[in-house]
Amino acid sequence: MKRNFLYKVMFLAMIAVVSMTFTACGGDSDDDGIPQTPTGPTGSTEYFDPCLDFGSSQSHVKEYMSGSNWELSEHSNEYTLLYMNSQGTIALDYMFLNSKMHTVAATYVVSGESVALTFKSEIEKRYGVTMTKETDPSDVSQYVYHCTPTINQRSVAIMMTYAKQCINILYSLPD
């Protein structure tokens, strides 16, 4: 029961973060900064391994993200670091509490449901887990998968959702 409550809270937090960070996914927005379909060199969005060093500082995350095609948003502050890739297909939100990273939310703009299944397989392969599917029978257009692998000697809750050409992945410490 505690685990289901945790996943529901994580899901609500992810929806709040995503709605603030990346509102154009599948919507009718005219925001020119975020394309409706991927524009990367391969025509698809690749899974990205965010910094998952929970408890680390903002300077550590900035170092991890440096040297690649990531742009730090001007909306970043002492509580969150917001990054977007140069193609505008991936947004990362690193969240900090007491100056230590505690949650990472990744949002991907994708061209179809098959990419979500590819990401699910990639997470399972990278972390040696099987993701469990949660579905709402009244909404077959949305998929929710979750798992709790051990990453960097810590148990990490991962929740992935797919809806309307967006994949949202939330990484957080369960307790």
N, C-alpha and C positions, 0 to 999 in steps of 0.2 A: 504494500500500500504506500509506504514511504517513497519507494522508487517511482511509482506512477505519479505521485504528487510532484516529485522533483522534475520529471519529464514534462508535466503540464506547465509548471512554472518556467522551465527553460524554454518551452515552446512559446509561451506568452512573451517572455523577454526577447526572444529572437524576433517575433513579429514586430514588437515595438522598435527594436533596433533597426530592423530592415526597413520598416515603414519610414523611419526618420532618415535613413542613410541612402536608400536606393528606391525611391518611389516610382520610377518609371517602368519597372518590370511588368510587362504584359498589360500595362494600362494605356490610356489614351493621352498621356502627357505629351506636350510638345517640347520637353526639355532636350535641348540639343547636346547636352553634355553626356548623355547616356544612350547609346544606340539600342534599338529594339532587338537587334540580332547581332551575334558576334561578328567582329570584323578583323579578327586576328589573322595572322599569315596562313594558318591552315584552314580557316573557315570554321573552326570550332574553338571552344574554350577548354583549356587544359586544367586539370586539377592542380592546385597549388598547395604545398605544405606550408601552412603559416607557422610562425614561431609558437611553439607549444611549451615553452619554458615557464610554466606557471610559477608565480611568485617573483618573476624577474622585473627589473626596472624598465622605465620607458627608454632609457639610453640603450639597454640591451636589445629591445625590440627594434629601435631605430637602426642599430648596427646590423641586425639580422636582415632588415628590409633594404639596407643600402646596397648600392652597386647593381641594382636591377632596374627594371622598367616601372617602378612604383613611385607614385607621387603622393606625398603627405598633404592632406587637406588642411586648408587654413582654419577649418572648424575643429581641429584637434585641440585638446586642452589637457589639464592635469589628470583628467579622468578617462580620457579616450584618445587613441591615436587612430585616425581614419586614413586609409590608403586606398588608392584606385590605380589599376594598371593603366598603361598608356593607351590601350585599345578601348577602355571604358567598359570592359566586360566582367571585371571582378572588383568587388569592394571588400576591404577587410576592416573590421572594427575591433581593435584591441582595447579592452576595458580594464581599468585599474581601480583598486580599492586600497586605501592606505599606501599608495605609491607602489603597489605590487599588482602585476597582471593576474587577473582571475578568470577572465572569459574572453573568447575570441569568436566573432561572428563573421562568416564569409558568405558573400552573396555573389552568385554567378548569373549572368544573363546567358541563356543557352537557346539553341535552335530547336530543341525537341526533347521529348521524354527519354529517348534512348541515351542521351548524355547523362541524365540522372542515374540510370541503371549502371552506366559505365563508372560514374563517380562512386556509387555504392560498392561496386566490385573493387575499385581502387582502394577505398577505405578498408574494406575487408582484407585485401591482400597486404596492404602496408602495416596494418596493426594486428593481423592474425585473429580476426574476430568474424562472427556472423552477425549481420545487422538484422534486427527484428522489425517486421513491418507492422505498423499501426494504421488502420484505415477507418474512415468514417463512411459507412455504407451510403450515406446520403450525398457524399461528394466524392465521386470516383475520379475527379480530375486532380486530386491532391494525394500525394503519397508522403508518409512519414516513416522514417527508419531510425532506429536508435541502437546504440551499443555502448559498452563501457570497457574499453581496452586499457591496458597499462602502457603509458607513454612516459618516458623519462622517469621510471620507477614510481609513477603516480597513476592512480585510477582516474580516468578522464571520461566523463559522459559526453558522447557525441550524438547529436540529433540532426538528421538531414531531412529537409522537406523539399518537395518539388511541386510547384503550382504555377501555371501561366507563364511559362518560359523562364522561370527563376528557380535556381537551386539555392537553398539557404542551409548552411551547415554551422551549427553552434557547438563549440568545444568548451567544456567547463569542468571544474572539479565538482564532484557530486555532493560533497559535504563541506 
